[in-house]
Amino acid sequence: MAWSSGKDSAWALHKLQQNLEIDLVGLFCTINKESDRVVMHDVRVELLQKQAKSIGLPLEIIEIPYPCSNTEYDKIMEIFAEKAKNDNVEYFAFGDLFLKGVRNYREEKLKGTGIKPIFPIWGIPTDVLSREMIRSGLRTVITCINPKQTPSEFIGKEFDDDFLDSLPNNIDPCGENGEFHSFVFDGPMFKNKIEILIGDIVHRDDFLFVDILPKAPNE
């Protein structure tokens, strides 16, 4: 499973967990080598590892240099796909929803690798999907927003009914157009809730990020 730490990959994983014909063998996630955080979501690796532990699957961390050209990125992922194939992996699953260009890119890059892409939540209307996630107990916090698309007050908010009700109409309910990114800390795909604290908000590379911190048991 291509794991981003956010709600869409978590929900795609949940769908796969319910399919008895699927043998889930692991998660993989790209991180910014310089910051040691999840690409775009800006989540600490420590929290990424807590997610994997709660899910009960091994996690493969793929380091991406910063900055990183498309050529460099493609080569890194090509090497990972070859390694996965040698480990008898047959499919990579992705949490993409409706962006055909992204799906076409993934399909094209996996051609000839022996690994097929699957998209467990593709095509589900995002207004329906977002509410289904919340009703089913998924809990996630907004870790990154594009302030050109999303008002700054949404950073650090929990993705819940109030959040959706207050979103401007031009913003996709799942942020599929890059309006926002998230970190999942509880839900049906987890064995245990991940306790977190909301840290500082920073503006970097034209995005707003909030630092999500692991919460100690006595805090």
Summary of the structure (lengths in Angstrom):
residues: 219
radius of gyration: 16.7
end to end distance: 32.4
largest distance: 51.0
contacts: 653
relative contact order: 0.17
helix: 32%
strand: 25%
